[in-house]
């Protein structure tokens, strides 16, 4: 299982059919999840978003523009920006929405499939 840090989720990431769980969450729950899992891969495609997430306590969120294809068992920690600008004050005020995305909710609880 890989933990993917992303600032978006797209159906293009999925090449197999099936159901997916999209679960709203909090920054604290993502931080706790990351603390209990390894193999973290960042695909944060906006530099300012990566910097802001690092400032918020997610140092693993590094800027990396690359394509990703979902593999069964992976969990995506998705940080969706609520901001459009690049000014620090605007970003800080608007913040993010946070989601877990996976094909089996058991991954979120660390249970085997």
PASEBA-1860 file (N, C-alpha, C; in nm, 3 decimals):
! residues 113
1> XXXXXXXX> 0.085/-0.118/0.000/0.000/0.000/0.000/0.089/0.124/0.000 ~ 0.057/0.217/-0.086/0.123/0.347/-0.087/0.024/0.452/-0.039 ~ 0.077/0.553/0.027/-0.002/0.668/0.068/0.035/0.781/-0.028 ~ -0.063/0.831/-0.100/-0.040/0.933/-0.201/-0.091/1.067/-0.150 ~ -0.005/1.167/-0.153/-0.046/1.303/-0.117/-0.072/1.378/-0.246 ~ -0.193/1.428/-0.261/-0.232/1.493/-0.386/-0.315/1.617/-0.357 ~ -0.314/1.711/-0.451/-0.396/1.830/-0.436/-0.519/1.823/-0.526 ~ -0.543/1.706/-0.583/-0.662/1.684/-0.665/-0.685/1.534/-0.676
9> XXXXXXXX> -0.806/1.496/-0.716/-0.835/1.358/-0.751/-0.914/1.360/-0.878 ~ -0.875/1.276/-0.971/-0.942/1.270/-1.099/-0.969/1.126/-1.136 ~ -1.082/1.099/-1.202/-1.106/0.963/-1.252/-0.997/0.914/-1.346 ~ -0.922/1.005/-1.407/-0.810/0.966/-1.494/-0.703/0.888/-1.417 ~ -0.700/0.905/-1.284/-0.603/0.834/-1.202/-0.637/0.686/-1.191 ~ -0.761/0.651/-1.221/-0.811/0.515/-1.201/-0.822/0.444/-1.335 ~ -0.755/0.330/-1.348/-0.764/0.256/-1.473/-0.838/0.124/-1.457 ~ -0.890/0.098/-1.339/-0.970/-0.022/-1.316/-1.109/0.020/-1.269
17> XXXXXXXX> -1.206/-0.061/-1.304/-1.343/-0.031/-1.262/-1.360/-0.068/-1.115 ~ -1.454/-0.005/-1.053/-1.484/-0.037/-0.914/-1.536/0.083/-0.839 ~ -1.571/0.059/-0.714/-1.620/0.166/-0.628/-1.504/0.230/-0.555 ~ -1.521/0.357/-0.525/-1.421/0.430/-0.448/-1.489/0.504/-0.334 ~ -1.422/0.509/-0.222/-1.467/0.585/-0.106/-1.400/0.722/-0.110 ~ -1.479/0.824/-0.098/-1.427/0.961/-0.084/-1.481/1.008/0.050 ~ -1.393/1.016/0.146/-1.434/1.047/0.283/-1.378/1.182/0.327 ~ -1.464/1.280/0.353/-1.414/1.406/0.407/-1.343/1.380/0.540
25> XXXXXXXX> -1.238/1.455/0.565/-1.161/1.435/0.687/-1.103/1.568/0.732 ~ -1.010/1.561/0.825/-0.945/1.682/0.878/-0.794/1.670/0.860 ~ -0.728/1.782/0.872/-0.582/1.783/0.866/-0.524/1.697/0.978 ~ -0.582/1.705/1.097/-0.531/1.626/1.210/-0.543/1.476/1.184 ~ -0.653/1.432/1.123/-0.670/1.289/1.094/-0.572/1.243/0.986 ~ -0.546/1.328/0.888/-0.446/1.293/0.786/-0.309/1.283/0.850 ~ -0.275/1.379/0.937/-0.145/1.376/1.004/-0.129/1.246/1.085 ~ -0.234/1.208/1.157/-0.231/1.084/1.235/-0.215/0.962/1.144
33> XXXXXXXX> -0.286/0.961/1.032/-0.276/0.852/0.937/-0.134/0.841/0.882 ~ -0.074/0.954/0.846/0.063/0.954/0.793/0.162/0.905/0.898 ~ 0.140/0.942/1.023/0.229/0.899/1.131/0.229/0.748/1.150 ~ 0.121/0.682/1.110/0.107/0.538/1.131/0.131/0.455/1.006 ~ 0.173/0.517/0.897/0.196/0.445/0.771/0.325/0.494/0.705 ~ 0.383/0.409/0.626/0.503/0.444/0.550/0.470/0.454/0.402 ~ 0.573/0.452/0.322/0.561/0.456/0.176/0.473/0.571/0.130 ~ 0.511/0.692/0.168/0.436/0.813/0.135/0.495/0.874/0.008
41> XXXXXXXX> 0.409/0.898/-0.090/0.450/0.955/-0.218/0.373/1.085/-0.240 ~ 0.445/1.192/-0.266/0.380/1.321/-0.289/0.370/1.349/-0.439 ~ 0.249/1.384/-0.482/0.228/1.428/-0.620/0.159/1.565/-0.619 ~ 0.195/1.647/-0.520/0.139/1.783/-0.510/0.192/1.863/-0.628 ~ 0.101/1.906/-0.714/0.144/1.967/-0.841/0.150/2.119/-0.841 ~ 0.128/2.182/-0.727/0.140/2.327/-0.716/0.239/2.359/-0.605 ~ 0.341/2.436/-0.639/0.446/2.467/-0.543/0.395/2.538/-0.418 ~ 0.308/2.637/-0.434/0.257/2.712/-0.319/0.172/2.622/-0.230
49> XXXXXXXX> 0.099/2.527/-0.289/0.020/2.433/-0.211/0.111/2.346/-0.126 ~ 0.218/2.295/-0.185/0.314/2.212/-0.111/0.375/2.292/0.004 ~ 0.413/2.415/-0.023/0.472/2.500/0.082/0.374/2.524/0.195 ~ 0.249/2.552/0.162/0.148/2.577/0.264/0.124/2.452/0.348 ~ 0.115/2.335/0.285/0.094/2.211/0.359/0.213/2.180/0.450 ~ 0.332/2.210/0.405/0.450/2.192/0.490/0.440/2.282/0.612 ~ 0.398/2.405/0.589/0.380/2.501/0.699/0.273/2.453/0.798 ~ 0.173/2.381/0.747/0.063/2.331/0.831/0.097/2.199/0.900
57> XXXXXXXX> 0.220/2.149/0.881/0.263/2.028/0.951/0.264/1.901/0.870 ~ 0.266/1.914/0.738/0.276/1.798/0.650/0.407/1.810/0.569 ~ 0.523/1.785/0.633/0.651/1.804/0.562/0.669/1.708/0.445 ~ 0.594/1.600/0.443/0.603/1.504/0.332/0.542/1.559/0.204 ~ 0.465/1.666/0.214/0.397/1.725/0.098/0.497/1.810/0.019 ~ 0.567/1.744/-0.071/0.665/1.815/-0.152/0.610/1.836/-0.293 ~ 0.658/1.939/-0.357/0.616/1.971/-0.493/0.670/1.865/-0.589 ~ 0.582/1.807/-0.667/0.623/1.704/-0.763/0.515/1.690/-0.869
65> XXXXXXXX> 0.543/1.736/-0.987/0.445/1.725/-1.097/0.470/1.596/-1.172 ~ 0.394/1.492/-1.137/0.403/1.368/-1.213/0.267/1.302/-1.215 ~ 0.246/1.220/-1.314/0.121/1.147/-1.325/0.120/1.031/-1.227 ~ 0.002/0.994/-1.185/-0.015/0.884/-1.091/-0.132/0.800/-1.136 ~ -0.116/0.668/-1.131/-0.224/0.575/-1.159/-0.253/0.497/-1.032 ~ -0.377/0.500/-0.989/-0.419/0.435/-0.865/-0.394/0.285/-0.872 ~ -0.339/0.231/-0.764/-0.322/0.087/-0.750/-0.411/0.041/-0.635 ~ -0.482/-0.071/-0.652/-0.567/-0.120/-0.543/-0.490/-0.128/-0.412
73> XXXXXXXX> -0.551/-0.076/-0.307/-0.489/-0.074/-0.176/-0.425/0.059/-0.142 ~ -0.397/0.143/-0.242/-0.342/0.275/-0.215/-0.447/0.362/-0.147 ~ -0.400/0.458/-0.069/-0.488/0.558/-0.009/-0.438/0.695/-0.053 ~ -0.528/0.774/-0.107/-0.494/0.910/-0.148/-0.540/1.005/-0.038 ~ -0.447/1.084/0.011/-0.480/1.193/0.103/-0.485/1.318/0.016 ~ -0.605/1.367/-0.005/-0.626/1.475/-0.100/-0.648/1.607/-0.027 ~ -0.568/1.706/-0.062/-0.575/1.840/-0.004/-0.626/1.933/-0.114 ~ -0.753/1.969/-0.109/-0.812/2.051/-0.214/-0.810/2.197/-0.170
81> XXXXXXXX> -0.734/2.281/-0.240/-0.726/2.422/-0.201/-0.859/2.494/-0.219 ~ -0.891/2.581/-0.125/-1.008/2.668/-0.134/-0.971/2.805/-0.188 ~ -0.850/2.823/-0.229/-0.800/2.954/-0.269/-0.763/2.955/-0.417 ~ -0.762/3.075/-0.474/-0.722/3.091/-0.614/-0.596/3.175/-0.626 ~ -0.568/3.254/-0.527/-0.454/3.344/-0.534/-0.325/3.280/-0.490 ~ -0.222/3.360/-0.488/-0.091/3.312/-0.443/-0.037/3.392/-0.325 ~ -0.119/3.481/-0.271/-0.078/3.560/-0.156/-0.097/3.479/-0.029 ~ 0.004/3.478/0.055/0.004/3.397/0.176/-0.119/3.421/0.264
89> XXXXXXXX> -0.156/3.547/0.287/-0.270/3.579/0.373/-0.401/3.522/0.317 ~ -0.419/3.532/0.185/-0.539/3.479/0.122/-0.544/3.327/0.136 ~ -0.432/3.263/0.113/-0.425/3.117/0.124/-0.454/3.073/0.267 ~ -0.392/3.139/0.361/-0.409/3.103/0.502/-0.555/3.117/0.545 ~ -0.621/3.222/0.498/-0.760/3.247/0.535/-0.855/3.146/0.470 ~ -0.831/3.111/0.345/-0.921/3.023/0.270/-0.897/2.875/0.300 ~ -0.772/2.835/0.317/-0.739/2.699/0.357/-0.769/2.591/0.255 ~ -0.794/2.471/0.308/-0.812/2.351/0.227/-0.934/2.273/0.272
97> XXXXXXXX> -0.981/2.184/0.184/-1.072/2.077/0.220/-0.988/1.950/0.212 ~ -1.016/1.855/0.302/-0.934/1.735/0.311/-1.019/1.611/0.288 ~ -0.963/1.514/0.214/-1.034/1.391/0.182/-0.939/1.271/0.183 ~ -0.993/1.156/0.222/-0.928/1.028/0.196/-0.999/0.969/0.075 ~ -0.924/0.910/-0.017/-0.981/0.843/-0.134/-0.918/0.705/-0.143 ~ -1.001/0.600/-0.147/-0.949/0.464/-0.162/-1.057/0.374/-0.218 ~ -1.017/0.254/-0.262/-1.117/0.163/-0.320/-1.174/0.067/-0.216 ~ -1.121/0.070/-0.096/-1.173/-0.017/0.009/-1.155/0.056/0.141
105> XXXXXXXX> -1.263/0.084/0.208/-1.259/0.163/0.330/-1.172/0.099/0.438 ~ -1.146/-0.031/0.428/-1.063/-0.100/0.527/-0.921/-0.043/0.532 ~ -0.871/0.007/0.418/-0.737/0.064/0.417/-0.724/0.179/0.517 ~ -0.831/0.253/0.534/-0.826/0.366/0.627/-0.811/0.321/0.771 ~ -0.856/0.199/0.799/-0.848/0.144/0.934/-0.730/0.050/0.953 ~ -0.648/0.034/0.846/-0.533/-0.054/0.854/-0.569/-0.202/0.851 ~ -0.691/-0.234/0.808/-0.736/-0.373/0.802/-0.695/-0.435/0.668 ~ -0.667/-0.566/0.666/-0.638/-0.632/0.539/-0.765/-0.642/0.454
113> X> -0.748/-0.649/0.322/-0.862/-0.663/0.231/-0.925/-0.799/0.243
END
